[in-house]
Amino acid sequence: MKSFKAYFKKEVIEAIRTNKYLILFTGTVLWALVNPLMLKLLPVIMRNYVTPELADLFTYFNRDNAFTNFLGDLFEMGTLFIVFTLMGLIAGEISGKKLTFPYSRGASPAGMVLAKYIHYLITINILIMIAFITNYFYVCCIFTDGILSISIVLKSALLYMLYYCTLLSILIFFSSIFKRSILAGITTLVLGYGLSIFNQFKTIRFYLPNYLLYKAGDLLNVFDSSLIKTAIISACIIILLVTLTIYRMKKIDIS
């Protein structure tokens, strides 16, 4: 518990010092504000580059269109911001020889890993919830029509939160495997983006975390029984990878 508290405090201080909170805020909450505005200005911009007839195709967006567009962009841009900001969580400790002193003083690898994971799990989930609620109210101010409601938005937010909890566990595991943080980042991005391809296949998409993103965009039926498998598998992935990361850090050569 002492190691957990010490590393949790260290992560908070480090995140403030290196502006990680600000970077993550930019990739989530700020994007929630910018995205609807860009969508609203799109028809005006398009009129300068295409024929009026073609520009008319971009003149109508309702609340549902705006929100689903935000979901897609959040996945693409938010994932980049999160992965490249946090890819050195463990790798930075290893490559920077920062573990020798704490380990020699009896620091617990489990406490360290859990502190890092839980700290950013809380941070990302708070930012995602703020981003979704902010986007909802902003979209409602700019656009009209559609079935979008605060209930739908909150359900979609919960699915995104579970997805990023899973992605974070993947990232922290690869960060413990690779000494170079960029390799951990690229590997996580390849998995994160690549697995979305399987959302096209009904037979297997339920078994992959990216199905959470697919259902988050299904505004007519965000929550249904198909999510049970995905949620259980995602939780198992989180537990497994965090456990493997702890095991890896117990066996790591810190000399």
Residue frames as qw, qx, qy, qz and C-alpha x, y, z in Angstrom:
[[0.000, 0.884, 0.467, 0.000, 0.00, 0.00, 0.00],
 [0.316, -0.763, 0.106, 0.554, 2.90, 2.38, 0.75],
 [0.370, -0.109, 0.609, 0.694, 4.34, 1.78, -2.71],
 [0.178, 0.632, 0.685, 0.315, 0.94, 2.38, -4.29],
 [0.133, -0.927, -0.278, 0.216, 0.42, 5.69, -2.47],
 [0.386, -0.602, 0.301, 0.632, 3.97, 6.86, -3.19],
 [0.318, 0.054, 0.680, 0.658, 3.79, 6.07, -6.90],
 [0.112, 0.758, 0.625, 0.147, 0.26, 7.45, -7.24],
 [0.185, -0.900, -0.080, 0.388, 1.44, 10.75, -5.77],
 [0.400, -0.383, 0.507, 0.661, 4.50, 10.62, -8.03],
 [0.315, 0.379, 0.725, 0.482, 2.33, 10.13, -11.11],
 [0.015, 0.903, 0.425, -0.065, 0.13, 13.11, -10.21],
 [0.279, -0.797, 0.178, 0.506, 3.16, 15.37, -9.73],
 [0.414, -0.158, 0.659, 0.607, 4.80, 14.03, -12.89],
 [0.283, 0.602, 0.689, 0.288, 1.62, 14.52, -14.94],
 [0.043, -0.955, -0.209, 0.207, 1.38, 18.14, -13.80],
 [0.370, -0.658, 0.371, 0.541, 5.07, 18.82, -14.40],
 [0.307, -0.095, 0.739, 0.592, 5.08, 17.33, -17.91],
 [0.406, 0.270, -0.086, -0.869, 1.66, 18.76, -18.91],
 [0.026, -0.076, -0.971, -0.225, 0.19, 15.30, -19.47],
 [0.186, 0.553, 0.690, -0.429, -3.17, 16.39, -18.08],
 [0.244, 0.651, -0.067, -0.716, -3.24, 19.27, -20.55],
 [0.138, 0.291, -0.789, -0.523, -2.30, 17.04, -23.49],
 [0.031, 0.266, 0.963, -0.009, -4.96, 14.46, -22.61],
 [0.205, 0.628, 0.439, -0.609, -7.49, 17.28, -22.13],
 [0.217, 0.529, -0.380, -0.727, -6.67, 18.55, -25.63],
 [0.145, 0.128, -0.904, -0.382, -7.16, 15.13, -27.17],
 [0.077, -0.406, -0.907, 0.079, -10.54, 14.57, -25.53],
 [0.007, 0.719, 0.514, -0.469, -12.43, 17.56, -24.11],
 [0.030, 0.574, -0.221, -0.788, -11.08, 20.23, -26.46],
 [0.009, 0.024, -0.832, -0.555, -11.80, 17.96, -29.40],
 [0.053, 0.540, 0.830, -0.130, -15.38, 17.64, -28.17],
 [0.080, 0.763, 0.216, -0.604, -15.75, 21.39, -28.64],
 [0.004, 0.500, -0.510, -0.700, -13.89, 21.76, -31.91],
 [0.216, 0.104, 0.923, 0.302, -15.51, 18.83, -33.71],
 [0.247, 0.695, 0.662, -0.131, -19.12, 20.15, -33.89],
 [0.060, 0.821, -0.047, -0.566, -17.89, 23.59, -34.90],
 [0.132, -0.356, 0.729, 0.569, -15.86, 22.13, -37.77],
 [0.231, 0.347, 0.894, 0.164, -18.88, 20.14, -38.88],
 [0.168, 0.810, 0.435, -0.355, -21.04, 23.26, -38.82],
 [0.037, 0.777, -0.275, -0.564, -18.53, 25.22, -40.89],
 [0.503, -0.060, 0.775, 0.378, -17.96, 22.40, -43.38],
 [0.454, 0.680, 0.564, 0.117, -20.75, 23.47, -45.82],
 [0.059, 0.969, -0.036, -0.237, -19.40, 27.03, -45.88],
 [0.336, -0.593, 0.617, 0.394, -15.88, 25.82, -46.58],
 [0.558, 0.166, 0.771, 0.260, -17.01, 23.34, -49.23],
 [0.413, 0.833, 0.344, -0.132, -18.82, 26.02, -51.22],
 [0.002, 0.875, -0.347, -0.337, -15.45, 27.59, -52.02],
 [0.215, -0.447, 0.822, 0.280, -14.10, 24.39, -53.54],
 [0.244, 0.213, 0.925, 0.199, -16.98, 22.44, -55.12],
 [0.165, -0.342, -0.522, -0.764, -20.11, 23.12, -57.15],
 [0.415, -0.231, 0.280, -0.834, -23.18, 24.45, -55.28],
 [0.846, -0.077, -0.322, -0.417, -25.02, 21.21, -55.99],
 [0.727, 0.072, -0.615, 0.297, -22.29, 19.13, -54.39],
 [0.083, 0.264, -0.499, 0.821, -21.96, 21.55, -51.48],
 [0.621, -0.293, -0.049, -0.725, -25.67, 21.11, -50.75],
 [0.818, -0.088, -0.568, -0.027, -24.95, 17.51, -49.80],
 [0.510, -0.003, -0.568, 0.646, -23.06, 18.81, -46.77],
 [0.170, -0.442, 0.034, -0.880, -25.64, 21.33, -45.62],
 [0.728, -0.439, -0.089, -0.519, -27.74, 19.07, -43.40],
 [0.431, 0.125, -0.814, 0.369, -26.40, 17.50, -40.25],
 [0.610, -0.641, -0.207, -0.417, -28.61, 16.69, -37.28],
 [0.455, -0.707, 0.460, -0.286, -27.58, 16.00, -33.70],
 [0.950, -0.091, 0.297, 0.006, -27.16, 12.29, -34.35],
 [0.755, 0.571, -0.057, 0.317, -24.80, 12.90, -37.28],
 [0.054, 0.838, -0.354, 0.411, -22.75, 15.36, -35.25],
 [0.664, -0.560, 0.438, -0.232, -22.44, 13.06, -32.25],
 [0.959, 0.077, 0.245, 0.122, -21.48, 9.95, -34.25],
 [0.565, 0.722, -0.164, 0.364, -18.93, 12.05, -36.14],
 [0.250, -0.789, 0.435, -0.356, -17.47, 13.08, -32.79],
 [0.889, -0.290, 0.344, -0.087, -17.29, 9.42, -31.70],
 [0.887, 0.375, 0.065, 0.263, -15.29, 8.46, -34.77],
 [0.326, 0.784, -0.257, 0.462, -12.92, 11.39, -34.47],
 [0.524, -0.703, 0.378, -0.298, -12.47, 10.84, -30.73],
 [0.961, -0.096, 0.242, 0.092, -11.43, 7.25, -31.37],
 [0.747, 0.521, -0.008, 0.413, -8.94, 8.29, -34.06],
 [0.185, 0.746, -0.257, 0.586, -7.47, 11.39, -32.42],
 [0.619, -0.660, 0.237, -0.353, -8.06, 10.53, -28.76],
 [0.983, -0.096, 0.062, 0.147, -6.28, 7.21, -29.15],
 [0.625, 0.535, -0.158, 0.546, -3.26, 8.96, -30.66],
 [0.140, -0.763, 0.261, -0.575, -3.10, 11.48, -27.83],
 [0.805, -0.504, 0.200, -0.242, -3.51, 8.86, -25.11],
 [0.970, 0.060, 0.016, 0.234, -1.07, 6.32, -26.53],
 [0.581, 0.524, -0.171, 0.599, 1.74, 8.72, -27.41],
 [0.251, -0.762, 0.235, -0.548, 1.35, 10.58, -24.12],
 [0.738, -0.486, 0.359, -0.300, 1.45, 7.46, -21.93],
 [0.906, 0.305, -0.292, 0.005, 3.58, 5.04, -23.94],
 [0.425, 0.488, -0.593, 0.479, 6.55, 5.60, -21.61],
 [0.660, -0.612, 0.044, -0.435, 4.73, 4.80, -18.36],
 [0.904, -0.358, 0.213, 0.098, 6.84, 1.71, -17.67],
 [0.804, 0.398, 0.043, 0.440, 9.41, 1.86, -20.46],
 [0.118, 0.847, -0.178, 0.488, 10.57, 5.26, -19.24],
 [0.660, -0.668, 0.293, -0.182, 11.20, 3.88, -15.77],
 [0.946, -0.046, 0.229, 0.222, 13.20, 0.96, -17.20],
 [0.661, 0.554, 0.047, 0.505, 15.26, 2.83, -19.80],
 [0.012, -0.847, 0.172, -0.502, 15.92, 5.73, -17.41],
 [0.548, 0.076, -0.699, 0.454, 17.24, 3.38, -14.69],
 [0.308, -0.480, 0.160, -0.805, 14.66, 4.84, -12.31],
 [0.852, -0.319, -0.291, -0.297, 13.80, 1.54, -10.63],
 [0.629, 0.214, -0.603, 0.441, 17.11, 0.77, -8.95],
 [0.011, -0.270, 0.502, -0.822, 16.66, 3.04, -5.92],
 [0.673, -0.216, 0.061, -0.704, 12.92, 2.33, -5.29],
 [0.898, 0.000, -0.422, -0.124, 13.45, -1.44, -5.62],
 [0.509, 0.233, -0.623, 0.547, 16.46, -1.32, -3.30],
 [0.199, -0.220, 0.432, -0.852, 14.25, 0.44, -0.74],
 [0.188, 0.185, 0.928, -0.265, 11.64, -2.31, -0.93],
 [0.457, 0.286, -0.064, -0.840, 9.19, -0.74, -3.38],
 [0.602, 0.198, 0.762, -0.134, 6.52, -3.14, -4.55],
 [0.064, -0.043, 0.679, 0.730, 6.29, -3.74, -8.33],
 [0.039, -0.560, -0.816, -0.136, 2.58, -4.44, -7.89],
 [0.127, -0.762, -0.358, 0.524, 2.08, -1.12, -6.12],
 [0.130, -0.426, 0.352, 0.823, 3.93, 0.73, -8.86],
 [0.021, 0.160, 0.801, 0.577, 2.02, -0.87, -11.75],
 [0.097, -0.654, -0.750, 0.032, -1.37, -0.50, -10.08],
 [0.144, -0.688, -0.192, 0.685, -0.68, 3.12, -9.15],
 [0.053, -0.277, 0.492, 0.824, 0.23, 4.02, -12.73],
 [0.056, -0.302, -0.849, -0.431, -2.69, 2.13, -14.23],
 [0.144, -0.691, -0.680, 0.199, -5.35, 3.35, -11.79],
 [0.147, -0.563, -0.054, 0.812, -4.13, 6.95, -11.89],
 [0.089, 0.220, -0.505, -0.830, -4.50, 7.21, -15.65],
 [0.091, -0.404, -0.890, -0.192, -7.62, 5.05, -15.68],
 [0.094, -0.713, -0.522, 0.458, -9.28, 7.64, -13.44],
 [0.081, -0.505, 0.183, 0.840, -7.83, 10.54, -15.43],
 [0.045, 0.007, -0.733, -0.679, -8.93, 9.24, -18.82],
 [0.099, -0.513, -0.851, -0.056, -12.39, 8.22, -17.64],
 [0.072, -0.696, -0.358, 0.619, -13.04, 11.63, -16.09],
 [0.004, -0.419, 0.364, 0.832, -11.91, 13.39, -19.28],
 [0.044, -0.176, -0.858, -0.481, -14.03, 11.10, -21.47],
 [0.071, -0.645, -0.737, 0.188, -17.14, 11.74, -19.39],
 [0.046, -0.672, -0.093, 0.733, -16.53, 15.50, -19.49],
 [0.031, -0.226, 0.611, 0.758, -15.92, 15.33, -23.24],
 [0.028, -0.366, -0.883, -0.293, -19.14, 13.44, -23.93],
 [0.070, -0.739, -0.574, 0.346, -21.31, 15.71, -21.81],
 [0.091, -0.587, 0.141, 0.792, -19.65, 18.82, -23.25],
 [0.031, -0.045, 0.736, 0.675, -20.13, 17.58, -26.79],
 [0.000, -0.533, -0.845, -0.047, -23.77, 16.75, -26.12],
 [0.032, -0.791, -0.373, 0.483, -24.68, 20.23, -24.90],
 [0.087, -0.505, 0.373, 0.773, -22.61, 21.90, -27.62],
 [0.067, 0.137, 0.852, 0.500, -24.20, 19.74, -30.33],
 [0.007, 0.664, 0.737, -0.124, -27.67, 20.55, -28.99],
 [0.046, -0.741, -0.105, 0.661, -26.88, 24.27, -29.24],
 [0.014, -0.444, 0.537, 0.717, -25.64, 24.08, -32.83],
 [0.204, -0.011, -0.848, -0.488, -27.75, 21.34, -34.45],
 [0.624, -0.004, 0.264, -0.736, -31.39, 20.28, -34.41],
 [0.871, 0.143, -0.250, -0.399, -33.43, 17.09, -34.90],
 [0.475, 0.315, -0.806, 0.159, -32.40, 13.51, -34.21],
 [0.783, -0.450, -0.397, -0.164, -32.96, 11.09, -31.34],
 [0.502, 0.259, -0.532, 0.631, -29.85, 12.03, -29.35],
 [0.554, -0.761, -0.145, -0.306, -30.49, 12.32, -25.61],
 [0.163, -0.727, 0.582, -0.327, -28.36, 12.60, -22.48],
 [0.861, -0.200, 0.427, -0.192, -29.19, 8.96, -21.69],
 [0.886, 0.444, 0.021, 0.134, -27.75, 7.80, -25.03],
 [0.288, 0.812, -0.382, 0.334, -24.67, 9.96, -24.54],
 [0.473, -0.611, 0.555, -0.309, -23.97, 8.58, -21.06],
 [0.945, 0.018, 0.322, -0.059, -24.34, 4.99, -22.28],
 [0.736, 0.621, -0.117, 0.244, -21.94, 5.64, -25.15],
 [0.022, -0.818, 0.463, -0.342, -19.52, 7.31, -22.74],
 [0.748, -0.419, 0.477, -0.193, -19.50, 4.24, -20.49],
 [0.940, 0.270, 0.175, 0.117, -18.59, 2.01, -23.45],
 [0.470, 0.767, -0.256, 0.354, -15.76, 4.33, -24.46],
 [0.359, -0.738, 0.475, -0.318, -14.52, 4.37, -20.89],
 [0.896, -0.181, 0.403, -0.044, -14.40, 0.57, -20.75],
 [0.815, 0.535, 0.006, 0.221, -12.65, 0.48, -24.12],
 [0.255, 0.805, -0.362, 0.395, -9.93, 2.89, -23.02],
 [0.648, -0.570, 0.458, -0.213, -9.49, 0.99, -19.75],
 [0.947, 0.106, 0.284, 0.110, -8.71, -2.02, -21.92],
 [0.609, 0.715, -0.096, 0.331, -6.45, -0.08, -24.28],
 [0.174, -0.842, 0.409, -0.305, -4.55, 1.35, -21.30],
 [0.818, -0.363, 0.444, -0.046, -3.89, -2.14, -19.96],
 [0.866, 0.402, 0.154, 0.253, -2.54, -3.15, -23.39],
 [0.305, 0.858, -0.202, 0.360, -0.34, -0.06, -23.50],
 [0.418, -0.750, 0.455, -0.235, 1.09, -0.52, -20.01],
 [0.929, -0.104, 0.349, 0.072, 1.82, -4.19, -20.75],
 [0.754, 0.539, 0.063, 0.369, 3.74, -3.39, -23.95],
 [0.017, 0.904, -0.262, 0.339, 5.47, -0.54, -22.13],
 [0.662, -0.582, 0.466, -0.085, 6.87, -3.12, -19.73],
 [0.917, 0.166, 0.315, 0.180, 7.96, -5.40, -22.58],
 [0.610, 0.611, 0.072, 0.499, 9.73, -2.87, -24.80],
 [0.519, -0.412, -0.157, 0.732, 12.59, -0.74, -23.53],
 [0.085, 0.021, 0.269, 0.959, 11.85, 1.85, -26.21],
 [0.297, 0.417, 0.568, -0.644, 8.53, 3.51, -25.48],
 [0.409, 0.415, -0.317, -0.748, 7.86, 4.29, -29.16],
 [0.270, 0.076, -0.926, -0.251, 7.65, 0.56, -29.87],
 [0.051, 0.337, 0.838, -0.427, 5.04, 0.15, -27.14],
 [0.300, 0.498, 0.164, -0.797, 3.08, 3.06, -28.61],
 [0.380, 0.335, -0.592, -0.627, 3.16, 1.84, -32.20],
 [0.168, -0.056, -0.984, -0.033, 2.25, -1.73, -31.23],
 [0.143, 0.426, 0.691, -0.566, -0.72, -0.49, -29.19],
 [0.353, 0.490, -0.086, -0.792, -1.89, 1.77, -32.02],
 [0.298, 0.198, -0.814, -0.458, -1.68, -1.06, -34.55],
 [0.089, -0.255, -0.948, 0.171, -3.81, -3.25, -32.29],
 [0.164, 0.474, 0.465, -0.730, -6.22, -0.45, -31.40],
 [0.406, 0.479, -0.225, -0.745, -6.89, 0.62, -34.96],
 [0.237, 0.224, -0.876, -0.356, -6.45, -2.80, -36.56],
 [0.087, 0.214, 0.938, -0.258, -9.02, -4.61, -34.44],
 [0.385, 0.441, 0.240, -0.774, -11.72, -2.19, -35.61],
 [0.331, 0.264, -0.691, -0.586, -11.63, -3.92, -38.99],
 [0.140, -0.109, -0.984, 0.024, -13.26, -6.96, -37.37],
 [0.312, 0.316, 0.475, -0.759, -16.38, -4.95, -36.48],
 [0.506, 0.296, -0.413, -0.697, -17.50, -5.80, -40.03],
 [0.475, 0.057, -0.868, -0.135, -17.70, -9.49, -39.17],
 [0.646, -0.455, -0.009, -0.613, -20.71, -10.38, -37.04],
 [0.913, -0.136, -0.386, 0.007, -19.37, -13.79, -36.01],
 [0.723, -0.054, -0.361, 0.587, -16.29, -12.51, -34.17],
 [0.096, 0.600, -0.074, 0.790, -16.77, -8.82, -33.37],
 [0.651, -0.669, -0.150, -0.326, -18.51, -9.59, -30.05],
 [0.893, -0.302, -0.131, 0.307, -15.27, -11.07, -28.74],
 [0.557, 0.241, -0.047, 0.794, -13.10, -7.99, -29.32],
 [0.217, -0.525, -0.384, 0.728, -12.91, -4.77, -27.25],
 [0.017, -0.103, 0.315, 0.943, -13.47, -2.60, -30.34],
 [0.174, -0.493, -0.786, -0.329, -17.06, -3.82, -30.47],
 [0.229, -0.624, -0.486, 0.567, -17.63, -1.43, -27.57],
 [0.045, -0.360, 0.193, 0.911, -16.93, 1.45, -29.96],
 [0.120, -0.193, -0.770, -0.596, -19.27, -0.03, -32.56],
 [0.254, -0.605, -0.754, 0.029, -22.13, -0.20, -30.07],
 [0.203, -0.511, -0.257, 0.795, -21.40, 3.27, -28.73],
 [0.089, 0.210, -0.362, -0.904, -22.30, 4.58, -32.18],
 [0.196, -0.348, -0.852, -0.339, -25.48, 2.50, -32.42],
 [0.156, -0.145, 0.277, -0.937, -27.70, 5.26, -31.05],
 [0.680, -0.200, -0.317, -0.630, -30.93, 3.31, -31.44],
 [0.935, -0.300, -0.161, -0.100, -29.69, 0.44, -29.29],
 [0.124, 0.756, -0.573, 0.290, -26.50, 1.26, -27.39],
 [0.313, -0.329, 0.823, -0.341, -26.95, -1.33, -24.64],
 [0.870, 0.047, -0.210, -0.443, -28.04, -4.87, -25.50],
 [0.910, -0.321, 0.260, -0.043, -27.23, -8.45, -24.54],
 [0.831, 0.461, -0.112, 0.290, -24.46, -8.70, -27.16],
 [0.095, 0.812, -0.377, 0.436, -22.31, -6.46, -24.95],
 [0.808, -0.529, 0.209, -0.153, -22.18, -9.02, -22.12],
 [0.934, 0.099, 0.068, 0.335, -19.54, -11.12, -23.89],
 [0.457, 0.672, -0.103, 0.574, -17.53, -8.07, -24.89],
 [0.334, -0.807, 0.220, -0.435, -17.61, -6.55, -21.40],
 [0.896, -0.395, 0.200, 0.004, -16.54, -9.83, -19.76],
 [0.851, 0.280, 0.053, 0.442, -13.73, -10.38, -22.26],
 [0.213, 0.791, -0.139, 0.557, -12.54, -6.78, -21.89],
 [0.569, -0.730, 0.246, -0.288, -12.47, -7.14, -18.09],
 [0.955, -0.155, 0.174, 0.182, -10.51, -10.40, -18.42],
 [0.653, 0.552, -0.041, 0.517, -8.00, -8.71, -20.76],
 [0.117, -0.845, 0.210, -0.478, -7.51, -5.91, -18.24],
 [0.769, -0.562, 0.273, -0.135, -6.95, -8.28, -15.32],
 [0.945, 0.108, 0.131, 0.280, -4.67, -10.56, -17.34],
 [0.549, 0.631, -0.071, 0.544, -2.46, -7.81, -18.79],
 [0.259, -0.827, 0.263, -0.423, -2.13, -5.88, -15.54],
 [0.878, -0.406, 0.253, -0.021, -1.20, -9.14, -13.78],
 [0.869, 0.283, 0.088, 0.396, 1.36, -9.99, -16.49],
 [0.239, 0.813, -0.158, 0.507, 2.80, -6.49, -16.22],
 [0.557, -0.728, 0.302, -0.262, 3.23, -6.90, -12.46],
 [0.951, -0.125, 0.231, 0.160, 4.88, -10.29, -13.00],
 [0.676, 0.577, -0.003, 0.459, 7.15, -8.79, -15.64],
 [0.018, -0.848, 0.244, -0.469, 8.21, -5.96, -13.30],
 [0.771, -0.563, 0.282, -0.096, 9.02, -8.45, -10.55],
 [0.907, 0.017, 0.283, 0.312, 11.41, -10.26, -12.91],
 [0.440, 0.875, -0.036, 0.197, 12.90, -7.20, -14.61],
 [0.750, -0.086, -0.118, 0.645, 16.66, -6.71, -14.50],
 [0.067, -0.985, -0.161, -0.013, 17.17, -3.24, -13.00],
 [0.637, -0.501, 0.218, 0.544, 20.97, -3.28, -13.03]]
